[in-house]
Amino acid sequence: MFQERDHAKRENTYAVVTATPPTQSNSIGINQDGTDFSYFAQVQLGSKAKSVYLLLDTGAGTTWVMGPSCTSAPCKSHNSFGAGDSDTFKLLPQSFGISYGSGSVSGDMAADTLSIAGIKLTANFGIANQTTDDFNSFPIDGILGLSRAKGPAPTFMETMVAQKALKANLFGVSISRSSDGANNGVINFGAADISQFTGSLSYSPVITNSEGDWAIQMNDVGFGDASAGVGSKSAYIDTGTSFIFAPEADCKKFHDIVPGAQSTDGITYTVPCTTTTPLTITFGSNTYTISPKDWVAPMANGACTSNVYGHEVVEGAWLLGDTYLKNVYTVFDVDQNRVGKCFL
């Protein structure tokens, strides 16, 4: 669901932090931009296996890449893919257009081979001929849609299932924290990577009205041992979102139990930069702690911003992005329609 805040302040400041190559089969390292804002993998397209960087987005159904005829500013500074890059490229009589939390894109659909982590599929994906300037802020050349939602053509997940590329239709995600130094982020297909977590995975079923998104039931959030009392809410697990977004009332309840938290608009909160207490998120009987390294942003202009925002992306629901995922190894299980979780 490609979403972050204050992207304009970061224009053209990104880098590519390459991940350590994983050892498990059907796995690939997850690169990032050095700021924990975007996580992406190298994907090969077409008969000539042209490499592009695609954002890994569990909140998006449509996969797309910037096209050679695109004249938007981001397309001029990124890799593109089109008919001239492959002998097997086929333009489809379909168009696509998507508006994200940050930016929009439109273009035409095409079919060609797509390879990632040793898996090669014949897939449908978009060729962008227009993007907004939001994409200037990121090193990505497009998006790999990993949600279960329907798109204008069969999605990557539907294609993976239909072409029986794996013994089990699932993938696991572990993403890195830039401040930790070495990048060991990984996405693995077909089986959970037990080297990425300790203990055992706890599973939650995907809620029935999630319309193809990876949404599960969340019981509460808290600050250390204190509960915010937000009650049972849907939580969308989204690798394409940088932070955590919540209904404004829920966001206030959380920050009300954070000593020194302040807000002038109910959306963005500042918290003491000395905060060392974790944010907690409870699913069923299991509670996961989110490090203050992630939910409290580094000092800027003498203040620290909370990475939990009072912005209702999905009505009545929470959106748990990379702020959450840097702490929890997550398995997205298509076959059993569930999400697995365990501490990194």
Secondary structure by P-SEA (a helix, b strand, c coil): ccccccccccccccccccccccccccbbbbbccccccbbbbbbbbcccbbbbbbbbcccccbbbbbccccccaaaaaccccccccccccccccbbbbbbccccbbbbbbbbbbbbccccccbbbbbbccccccccccccccccccccccccccccaaaaaaaaccccccbbbbbbbbccccccccccccccccccccccbbbbbcccccccccbbbbbcccccccccccccbbbbbbcccccbbbccaaaaaaaaaacccccccccccccccccccbbbbbbcccbbbbbbcccccccccccccccccccccccccbbbbccccccccbbbbbccccccccccc
